[in-house]
Amino acid sequence: MLSLIATPNVGPKGRNRVVKKISEFILSRLGVGLLAVAPIYLAGLLLVKVMKSFTAIVRPLAKLLPKWLPAEHALSLLLVLIVCFLIGLIVRTAPGRATLERIENSLFKKIPGYGLFRSLTQQLAGKAQDQAWKPALAEIEEALVPAFIIEEHEDGRFTVFVPSVPTPFAGAIYILTPDRVHPLDVPFTSALKAVSHWGSGTKDLVAAMERTKVLRAR
């Protein structure tokens, strides 16, 4: 691609198109990289901050351990894990779930994108309770492409997310009529794997679509 820029036979318009494609390629890959790194960085930053807040609590106990051992950090991390475990236990109880729902409705759901990403997390855990991020095959131009149904409109149309390969969480949004969207009765992780493995496994998605057509025709 770079060699086209230096070729005298390519006109100014052709060179501009090549430069534009290279710029789009670099910017798109940079954006995907940032989207992949940012959550990991923020999670690590939050973990370190919480550990620091627990340092004062574990410091008396850390003084009893050998000095060569990074006791404060180890005990702080252990305390964070214990707190997370206890919160997990509480949330699994009926009062805990009710409290979490009240907090979500009053605070978290006001954060843009929280509901969508919560649904995505539930799909990954196999505990989805709604239809968001439902695997599908969408008709784009003359091809079938793996997609995820984000929501259904009142007029029957679907908002679908078509992921990029091999990065499932970057892609494009389409609003399509029902005849161009084929919901699949497959696990969310199977569709995700097909995208992240450069299309390997999409034959199972097509087979699922064909099975659905047969069942509907009966």
Backbone as CSV, one residue per row, in Angstrom:
resi,resn,N_x,N_y,N_z,CA_x,CA_y,CA_z,C_x,C_y,C_z
1,MET,0.837,-1.202,0.000,0.000,0.000,0.000,0.873,1.254,0.000
2,LEU,1.937,1.238,0.800,2.833,2.383,0.849,3.544,2.586,-0.478
3,SER,3.773,1.487,-1.203,4.488,1.593,-2.469,3.674,2.343,-3.505
4,LEU,2.327,2.314,-3.361,1.480,3.043,-4.296,1.677,4.539,-4.201
5,ILE,2.030,4.996,-2.996,2.219,6.437,-2.803,3.421,6.931,-3.574
6,ALA,4.451,6.093,-3.631,5.693,6.497,-4.284,5.679,6.207,-5.771
7,THR,4.650,5.550,-6.310,4.607,5.198,-7.724,4.180,6.395,-8.532
8,PRO,5.007,6.812,-9.523,4.673,8.002,-10.301,3.446,7.817,-11.178
9,ASN,3.049,6.538,-11.484,1.903,6.292,-12.347,0.575,6.558,-11.652
10,VAL,0.614,6.640,-10.326,-0.611,6.894,-9.579,-0.846,8.401,-9.490
11,GLY,-2.030,8.863,-9.910,-2.340,10.279,-9.904,-2.571,10.814,-8.508
12,PRO,-2.726,12.145,-8.403,-2.953,12.763,-7.087,-4.189,12.218,-6.387
13,LYS,-5.290,12.005,-7.123,-6.505,11.480,-6.499,-6.276,10.070,-5.963
14,GLY,-5.522,9.261,-6.760,-5.234,7.902,-6.309,-4.374,7.902,-5.063
15,ARG,-3.398,8.805,-5.025,-2.550,8.894,-3.832,-3.349,9.341,-2.620
16,ASN,-4.258,10.288,-2.828,-5.082,10.762,-1.710,-5.957,9.643,-1.155
17,ARG,-6.486,8.807,-2.068,-7.311,7.687,-1.616,-6.486,6.695,-0.803
18,VAL,-5.252,6.446,-1.275,-4.383,5.506,-0.562,-4.030,6.052,0.818
19,VAL,-3.663,7.350,0.877,-3.324,7.975,2.156,-4.522,7.947,3.090
20,LYS,-5.718,8.182,2.532,-6.928,8.163,3.354,-7.175,6.773,3.918
21,LYS,-6.972,5.737,3.090,-7.177,4.366,3.556,-6.182,4.009,4.651
22,ILE,-4.921,4.442,4.462,-3.905,4.160,5.485,-4.256,4.869,6.781
23,SER,-4.702,6.135,6.681,-5.066,6.891,7.881,-6.246,6.244,8.596
24,GLU,-7.260,5.825,7.822,-8.424,5.169,8.433,-8.026,3.861,9.095
25,PHE,-7.104,3.124,8.431,-6.645,1.844,8.993,-5.952,2.078,10.336
26,ILE,-5.051,3.061,10.380,-4.299,3.343,11.610,-5.232,3.821,12.708
27,LEU,-6.125,4.758,12.371,-7.026,5.312,13.392,-7.999,4.273,13.924
28,SER,-8.513,3.410,13.023,-9.462,2.392,13.475,-8.792,1.389,14.395
29,ARG,-7.561,0.967,14.042,-6.851,0.005,14.885,-6.434,0.645,16.207
30,LEU,-6.083,1.927,16.166,-5.741,2.638,17.395,-6.957,2.732,18.309
31,GLY,-8.122,3.016,17.719,-9.334,3.095,18.514,-9.699,1.771,19.156
32,VAL,-9.583,0.689,18.389,-9.869,-0.643,18.930,-8.915,-0.973,20.064
33,GLY,-7.625,-0.620,19.874,-6.636,-0.871,20.923,-6.954,-0.123,22.199
34,LEU,-7.371,1.128,22.055,-7.727,1.917,23.236,-8.944,1.339,23.943
35,LEU,-9.933,0.891,23.154,-11.119,0.291,23.753,-10.797,-0.996,24.496
36,ALA,-9.782,-1.727,24.006,-9.402,-2.973,24.663,-8.588,-2.721,25.928
37,VAL,-7.723,-1.692,25.889,-6.817,-1.435,27.008,-7.499,-0.648,28.125
38,ALA,-8.391,0.282,27.755,-8.985,1.187,28.750,-9.693,0.456,29.891
39,PRO,-10.581,-0.532,29.609,-11.240,-1.205,30.742,-10.263,-1.916,31.666
40,ILE,-9.222,-2.541,31.094,-8.222,-3.227,31.915,-7.478,-2.225,32.785
41,TYR,-7.109,-1.095,32.175,-6.374,-0.067,32.920,-7.236,0.503,34.051
42,LEU,-8.512,0.805,33.745,-9.393,1.380,34.762,-9.664,0.388,35.887
43,ALA,-9.830,-0.900,35.525,-10.054,-1.917,36.561,-8.833,-2.038,37.459
44,GLY,-7.640,-2.031,36.865,-6.408,-2.099,37.656,-6.235,-0.878,38.538
45,LEU,-6.561,0.289,37.978,-6.452,1.538,38.744,-7.405,1.528,39.931
46,LEU,-8.627,1.048,39.711,-9.603,0.968,40.797,-9.152,-0.019,41.868
47,LEU,-8.591,-1.149,41.444,-8.116,-2.154,42.392,-6.996,-1.597,43.266
48,VAL,-6.045,-0.900,42.642,-4.933,-0.313,43.388,-5.444,0.727,44.383
49,LYS,-6.419,1.545,43.950,-6.949,2.589,44.824,-7.659,1.977,46.039
50,VAL,-8.441,0.921,45.805,-9.141,0.267,46.912,-8.139,-0.388,47.856
51,MET,-7.101,-1.002,47.284,-6.066,-1.620,48.120,-5.385,-0.587,49.007
52,LYS,-5.122,0.596,48.461,-4.487,1.650,49.250,-5.390,2.098,50.397
53,SER,-6.691,2.125,50.147,-7.618,2.537,51.209,-7.678,1.513,52.335
54,PHE,-7.316,0.261,52.047,-7.311,-0.792,53.070,-5.955,-0.928,53.769
55,THR,-4.964,-0.174,53.304,-3.616,-0.314,53.870,-3.596,-0.022,55.362
56,ALA,-4.283,1.037,55.770,-4.285,1.401,57.188,-4.929,0.314,58.053
57,ILE,-5.866,-0.413,57.475,-6.553,-1.454,58.236,-5.644,-2.652,58.466
58,VAL,-4.870,-3.007,57.438,-4.056,-4.228,57.530,-2.651,-3.959,58.070
59,ARG,-2.276,-2.680,58.236,-0.907,-2.356,58.644,-0.523,-2.990,59.991
60,PRO,-1.380,-2.947,61.023,-0.983,-3.593,62.293,-0.692,-5.079,62.129
61,LEU,-1.486,-5.768,61.335,-1.251,-7.190,61.113,-0.002,-7.421,60.260
62,ALA,0.239,-6.510,59.305,1.400,-6.661,58.431,2.706,-6.547,59.213
63,LYS,2.717,-5.774,60.307,3.936,-5.605,61.102,4.347,-6.899,61.801
64,LEU,3.405,-7.822,61.946,3.711,-9.094,62.597,4.382,-10.091,61.655
65,LEU,4.343,-9.781,60.348,4.910,-10.687,59.351,6.337,-10.269,59.011
66,PRO,7.139,-11.172,58.413,8.536,-10.841,58.046,8.607,-9.606,57.165
67,LYS,9.659,-8.802,57.363,9.797,-7.550,56.626,10.036,-7.770,55.129
68,TRP,10.663,-8.919,54.775,10.930,-9.175,53.355,9.649,-9.491,52.565
69,LEU,8.579,-9.760,53.283,7.313,-10.086,52.633,6.501,-8.807,52.403
70,PRO,6.010,-8.568,51.172,5.161,-7.373,50.929,3.785,-7.566,51.555
71,ALA,3.784,-7.580,52.887,2.583,-7.971,53.620,1.422,-7.004,53.420
72,GLU,1.726,-5.700,53.419,0.631,-4.731,53.293,-0.127,-4.915,51.978
73,HIS,0.610,-5.070,50.881,-0.026,-5.234,49.572,-0.782,-6.557,49.500
74,ALA,-0.152,-7.610,50.002,-0.781,-8.932,49.946,-2.049,-8.971,50.788
75,LEU,-1.977,-8.424,51.997,-3.151,-8.429,52.874,-4.252,-7.504,52.350
76,SER,-3.851,-6.373,51.749,-4.843,-5.467,51.169,-5.587,-6.145,50.023
77,LEU,-4.836,-6.838,49.159,-5.461,-7.558,48.050,-6.386,-8.653,48.566
78,LEU,-5.930,-9.365,49.590,-6.755,-10.419,50.175,-8.047,-9.841,50.755
79,LEU,-7.938,-8.694,51.406,-9.122,-8.059,51.993,-10.102,-7.614,50.907
80,VAL,-9.565,-7.078,49.798,-10.422,-6.676,48.682,-11.181,-7.885,48.130
81,LEU,-10.467,-9.002,47.970,-11.110,-10.212,47.447,-12.175,-10.736,48.405
82,ILE,-11.896,-10.652,49.711,-12.880,-11.100,50.699,-14.128,-10.225,50.650
83,VAL,-13.929,-8.900,50.542,-15.065,-7.981,50.464,-15.901,-8.264,49.214
84,CYS,-15.222,-8.473,48.075,-15.938,-8.782,46.833,-16.723,-10.085,46.968
85,PHE,-16.111,-11.076,47.634,-16.780,-12.357,47.842,-18.027,-12.190,48.710
86,LEU,-17.896,-11.416,49.771,-19.033,-11.193,50.666,-20.161,-10.434,49.968
87,ILE,-19.781,-9.443,49.156,-20.792,-8.708,48.401,-21.514,-9.643,47.439
88,GLY,-20.728,-10.547,46.812,-21.332,-11.527,45.915,-22.326,-12.418,46.637
89,LEU,-21.992,-12.813,47.855,-22.920,-13.635,48.646,-24.198,-12.869,48.986
90,ILE,-24.025,-11.593,49.363,-25.181,-10.780,49.747,-26.102,-10.546,48.564
91,VAL,-25.501,-10.277,47.392,-26.295,-9.988,46.195,-27.117,-11.201,45.764
92,ARG,-26.643,-12.406,46.101,-27.377,-13.616,45.730,-28.609,-13.847,46.606
93,THR,-28.738,-13.113,47.710,-29.923,-13.248,48.569,-31.035,-12.335,48.058
94,ALA,-32.252,-12.617,48.467,-33.404,-11.816,48.022,-33.285,-10.352,48.462
95,PRO,-32.974,-10.064,49.739,-32.807,-8.645,50.131,-31.654,-7.977,49.380
96,GLY,-30.582,-8.733,49.138,-29.439,-8.172,48.419,-29.794,-7.817,46.990
97,ARG,-30.538,-8.712,46.322,-30.962,-8.428,44.945,-31.879,-7.211,44.896
98,ALA,-32.778,-7.119,45.884,-33.693,-5.970,45.917,-32.928,-4.669,46.120
99,THR,-31.932,-4.696,46.999,-31.114,-3.495,47.239,-30.335,-3.121,45.991
100,LEU,-29.754,-4.133,45.325,-28.988,-3.867,44.105,-29.879,-3.281,43.024
101,GLU,-31.096,-3.790,42.886,-32.014,-3.261,41.878,-32.380,-1.808,42.163
102,ARG,-32.567,-1.479,43.445,-32.877,-0.084,43.803,-31.707,0.833,43.470
103,ILE,-30.490,0.364,43.743,-29.310,1.175,43.431,-29.162,1.344,41.921
104,GLU,-29.402,0.259,41.175,-29.302,0.328,39.715,-30.328,1.305,39.140
105,ASN,-31.574,1.188,39.614,-32.639,2.044,39.073,-32.430,3.513,39.424
106,SER,-31.884,3.788,40.593,-31.730,5.175,41.032,-30.412,5.802,40.603
107,LEU,-29.399,4.979,40.303,-28.079,5.541,40.021,-27.469,5.010,38.734
108,PHE,-27.204,3.703,38.694,-26.423,3.146,37.597,-27.104,3.276,36.240
109,LYS,-28.430,3.079,36.194,-29.119,3.116,34.905,-29.167,4.519,34.307
110,LYS,-28.803,5.522,35.103,-28.712,6.875,34.573,-27.399,7.115,33.850
111,ILE,-26.454,6.176,34.005,-25.178,6.278,33.307,-25.361,5.786,31.883
112,PRO,-25.030,6.597,30.862,-25.230,6.169,29.470,-24.481,4.869,29.167
113,GLY,-25.201,3.922,28.581,-24.582,2.669,28.166,-24.520,1.606,29.238
114,TYR,-24.914,1.950,30.487,-24.807,0.964,31.564,-25.701,-0.252,31.312
115,GLY,-26.955,0.000,30.920,-27.880,-1.098,30.702,-27.411,-2.042,29.618
116,LEU,-26.865,-1.476,28.546,-26.398,-2.304,27.436,-25.222,-3.168,27.841
117,PHE,-24.269,-2.571,28.538,-23.091,-3.335,28.940,-23.413,-4.309,30.077
118,ARG,-24.426,-4.004,30.886,-24.862,-4.955,31.901,-25.444,-6.190,31.226
119,SER,-26.232,-5.949,30.177,-26.789,-7.072,29.429,-25.690,-7.901,28.786
120,LEU,-24.662,-7.222,28.258,-23.533,-7.937,27.661,-22.831,-8.804,28.686
121,THR,-22.625,-8.274,29.882,-21.983,-9.045,30.943,-22.812,-10.269,31.315
122,GLN,-24.120,-10.105,31.377,-24.997,-11.228,31.685,-24.943,-12.282,30.593
123,GLN,-24.848,-11.836,29.340,-24.746,-12.783,28.229,-23.470,-13.602,28.339
124,LEU,-22.375,-12.933,28.670,-21.106,-13.639,28.810,-21.157,-14.643,29.951
125,ALA,-21.913,-14.309,30.984,-22.037,-15.211,32.131,-23.117,-16.259,31.937
126,GLY,-23.850,-16.180,30.806,-24.908,-17.145,30.544,-26.144,-16.935,31.380
127,LYS,-26.372,-15.685,31.836,-27.515,-15.397,32.703,-28.366,-14.266,32.151
128,ALA,-28.453,-14.181,30.837,-29.203,-13.086,30.233,-30.680,-13.209,30.527
129,GLN,-31.334,-12.078,30.810,-32.758,-12.063,31.109,-33.555,-11.265,30.084
130,ASP,-32.880,-10.719,29.078,-33.583,-9.977,28.045,-33.044,-10.375,26.678
131,GLN,-33.469,-9.618,25.662,-33.117,-9.979,24.292,-31.942,-9.177,23.737
132,ALA,-31.335,-8.327,24.545,-30.196,-7.553,24.060,-29.011,-8.457,23.804
133,TRP,-28.255,-8.151,22.762,-27.081,-8.930,22.368,-27.455,-10.366,21.990
134,LYS,-28.635,-10.542,21.404,-29.032,-11.874,20.940,-28.325,-12.166,19.624
135,PRO,-27.662,-13.321,19.486,-26.956,-13.646,18.238,-27.922,-13.705,17.056
136,ALA,-27.423,-13.299,15.895,-28.235,-13.302,14.680,-27.321,-13.294,13.465
137,LEU,-27.910,-13.568,12.323,-27.255,-13.341,11.040,-28.040,-12.243,10.338
138,ALA,-27.350,-11.206,9.902,-28.005,-10.068,9.267,-27.638,-10.024,7.788
139,GLU,-28.597,-9.615,6.978,-28.356,-9.461,5.544,-27.862,-8.045,5.279
140,ILE,-26.581,-7.943,4.949,-25.957,-6.657,4.613,-25.522,-6.736,3.152
141,GLU,-26.129,-5.889,2.323,-25.909,-5.941,0.881,-26.281,-7.336,0.376
142,GLU,-25.328,-8.081,-0.202,-25.639,-9.403,-0.752,-25.090,-10.527,0.113
143,ALA,-24.781,-10.250,1.363,-24.126,-11.259,2.205,-24.830,-11.389,3.548
144,LEU,-24.581,-12.536,4.191,-24.986,-12.753,5.571,-23.792,-12.465,6.471
145,VAL,-23.992,-11.701,7.528,-22.894,-11.375,8.434,-23.331,-11.664,9.868
146,PRO,-22.410,-12.160,10.704,-22.736,-12.350,12.125,-23.081,-11.010,12.764
147,ALA,-24.102,-11.017,13.593,-24.548,-9.775,14.222,-25.174,-10.096,15.571
148,PHE,-25.459,-9.018,16.328,-26.137,-9.153,17.613,-27.319,-8.185,17.639
149,ILE,-28.468,-8.701,18.004,-29.654,-7.846,18.105,-29.571,-7.050,19.398
150,ILE,-29.604,-5.736,19.280,-29.516,-4.859,20.445,-30.900,-4.531,20.984
151,GLU,-31.839,-4.233,20.078,-33.196,-3.947,20.518,-34.158,-4.097,19.349
152,GLU,-35.424,-4.292,19.692,-36.474,-4.399,18.681,-37.353,-3.164,18.753
153,HIS,-37.646,-2.571,17.601,-38.455,-1.363,17.540,-39.938,-1.721,17.572
154,GLU,-40.764,-0.730,17.838,-42.206,-0.952,17.899,-42.770,-1.345,16.534
155,ASP,-42.135,-0.892,15.453,-42.622,-1.235,14.116,-42.051,-2.553,13.606
156,GLY,-41.311,-3.273,14.459,-40.791,-4.582,14.080,-39.354,-4.577,13.614
157,ARG,-38.817,-3.394,13.315,-37.421,-3.338,12.877,-36.478,-3.633,14.043
158,PHE,-35.226,-3.975,13.695,-34.223,-4.316,14.697,-33.034,-3.370,14.606
159,THR,-32.505,-3.028,15.763,-31.186,-2.403,15.818,-30.180,-3.525,16.041
160,VAL,-29.253,-3.676,15.104,-28.272,-4.760,15.201,-26.868,-4.180,15.216
161,PHE,-26.015,-4.870,15.924,-24.598,-4.505,15.988,-23.816,-5.548,15.197
162,VAL,-23.107,-5.098,14.183,-22.282,-5.983,13.353,-20.826,-5.790,13.764
163,PRO,-20.237,-6.788,14.430,-18.878,-6.620,14.957,-17.814,-6.708,13.878
164,SER,-16.672,-6.108,14.162,-15.506,-6.227,13.298,-14.752,-7.498,13.651
165,VAL,-13.998,-8.003,12.697,-13.195,-9.210,12.913,-11.740,-8.797,13.062
166,PRO,-11.017,-9.298,14.076,-11.461,-10.259,15.091,-11.825,-9.608,16.420
167,THR,-12.225,-8.334,16.391,-12.544,-7.609,17.626,-14.049,-7.489,17.770
168,PRO,-14.700,-8.341,18.566,-16.162,-8.395,18.599,-16.836,-7.151,19.139
169,PHE,-16.110,-6.333,19.927,-16.758,-5.198,20.581,-16.494,-3.881,19.864
170,ALA,-16.075,-3.972,18.602,-15.974,-2.794,17.745,-16.655,-3.144,16.435
171,GLY,-17.416,-2.229,15.892,-18.123,-2.546,14.661,-19.056,-1.434,14.248
172,ALA,-20.176,-1.806,13.624,-21.117,-0.828,13.088,-22.532,-1.161,13.547
173,ILE,-23.384,-0.128,13.597,-24.775,-0.266,13.995,-25.666,-0.126,12.758
174,TYR,-26.644,-1.036,12.624,-27.600,-0.978,11.524,-29.016,-1.090,12.084
175,ILE,-29.954,-0.419,11.427,-31.374,-0.585,11.714,-31.978,-1.275,10.505
176,LEU,-32.447,-2.521,10.706,-32.869,-3.356,9.585,-34.297,-3.845,9.777
177,THR,-34.945,-4.125,8.676,-36.290,-4.700,8.708,-36.199,-6.167,9.134
178,PRO,-37.298,-6.730,9.659,-37.255,-8.100,10.183,-36.822,-9.145,9.175
179,ASP,-37.159,-8.947,7.885,-36.804,-9.945,6.882,-35.302,-10.019,6.628
180,ARG,-34.560,-9.035,7.112,-33.106,-9.033,6.914,-32.343,-9.437,8.168
181,VAL,-33.064,-9.785,9.216,-32.436,-10.183,10.483,-32.928,-11.580,10.846
182,HIS,-31.993,-12.499,11.075,-32.329,-13.888,11.376,-31.796,-14.246,12.771
183,PRO,-32.642,-14.147,13.805,-32.208,-14.522,15.167,-31.769,-15.982,15.216
184,LEU,-30.763,-16.260,16.037,-30.196,-17.599,16.121,-30.384,-18.168,17.518
185,ASP,-30.764,-19.423,17.562,-30.894,-20.117,18.845,-29.559,-20.787,19.172
186,VAL,-28.565,-19.960,19.447,-27.237,-20.450,19.806,-26.741,-19.649,21.003
187,PRO,-25.806,-20.208,21.783,-25.248,-19.444,22.907,-24.536,-18.188,22.424
188,PHE,-24.606,-17.161,23.235,-23.926,-15.902,22.915,-22.433,-16.124,22.698
189,THR,-21.836,-16.981,23.525,-20.394,-17.222,23.427,-20.018,-17.892,22.116
190,SER,-20.915,-18.682,21.532,-20.618,-19.330,20.248,-20.504,-18.292,19.135
191,ALA,-21.440,-17.335,19.123,-21.382,-16.271,18.119,-20.158,-15.398,18.330
192,LEU,-19.850,-15.120,19.590,-18.679,-14.292,19.901,-17.398,-14.989,19.447
193,LYS,-17.321,-16.294,19.650,-16.140,-17.068,19.267,-15.954,-17.065,17.758
194,ALA,-17.054,-17.170,17.011,-16.958,-17.173,15.554,-16.362,-15.863,15.030
195,VAL,-16.727,-14.758,15.668,-16.200,-13.456,15.240,-14.731,-13.324,15.610
196,SER,-14.385,-13.704,16.830,-13.003,-13.539,17.298,-12.040,-14.533,16.674
197,HIS,-12.576,-15.607,16.033,-11.724,-16.606,15.383,-11.785,-16.481,13.864
198,TRP,-11.929,-15.252,13.389,-11.878,-14.969,11.960,-12.899,-15.776,11.167
199,GLY,-14.072,-15.995,11.726,-15.143,-16.669,11.005,-15.218,-18.163,11.211
200,SER,-14.243,-18.743,11.886,-14.283,-20.182,12.141,-15.453,-20.505,13.072
201,GLY,-16.351,-21.342,12.611,-17.534,-21.674,13.387,-18.804,-21.027,12.875
202,THR,-18.698,-20.202,11.833,-19.902,-19.562,11.293,-20.814,-20.578,10.601
203,LYS,-20.259,-21.727,10.197,-21.117,-22.758,9.590,-22.168,-23.233,10.597
204,ASP,-21.818,-23.222,11.882,-22.794,-23.594,12.907,-23.891,-22.537,13.024
205,LEU,-23.530,-21.275,12.804,-24.523,-20.205,12.850,-25.493,-20.332,11.677
206,VAL,-24.951,-20.634,10.499,-25.800,-20.817,9.322,-26.719,-22.022,9.512
207,ALA,-26.151,-23.095,10.084,-26.966,-24.293,10.332,-28.096,-23.986,11.295
208,ALA,-27.828,-23.176,12.314,-28.871,-22.787,13.266,-29.960,-21.981,12.573
209,MET,-29.569,-21.103,11.654,-30.549,-20.319,10.911,-31.424,-21.223,10.047
210,GLU,-30.810,-22.217,9.400,-31.570,-23.128,8.557,-32.532,-23.971,9.396
211,ARG,-32.098,-24.390,10.577,-32.982,-25.168,11.453,-34.208,-24.348,11.855
212,THR,-33.984,-23.086,12.151,-35.097,-22.205,12.519,-36.078,-22.054,11.368
213,LYS,-35.561,-21.927,10.141,-36.433,-21.810,8.973,-37.289,-23.061,8.796
214,VAL,-36.673,-24.234,9.001,-37.401,-25.494,8.860,-38.511,-25.596,9.888
215,LEU,-38.203,-25.215,11.142,-39.202,-25.284,12.209,-40.368,-24.342,11.945
216,ARG,-40.069,-23.167,11.410,-41.135,-22.200,11.127,-41.997,-22.639,9.956
217,ALA,-41.394,-23.409,9.032,-42.140,-23.840,7.849,-43.104,-24.979,8.169
218,ARG,-42.901,-25.648,9.288,-43.774,-26.775,9.652,-45.138,-26.297,10.151
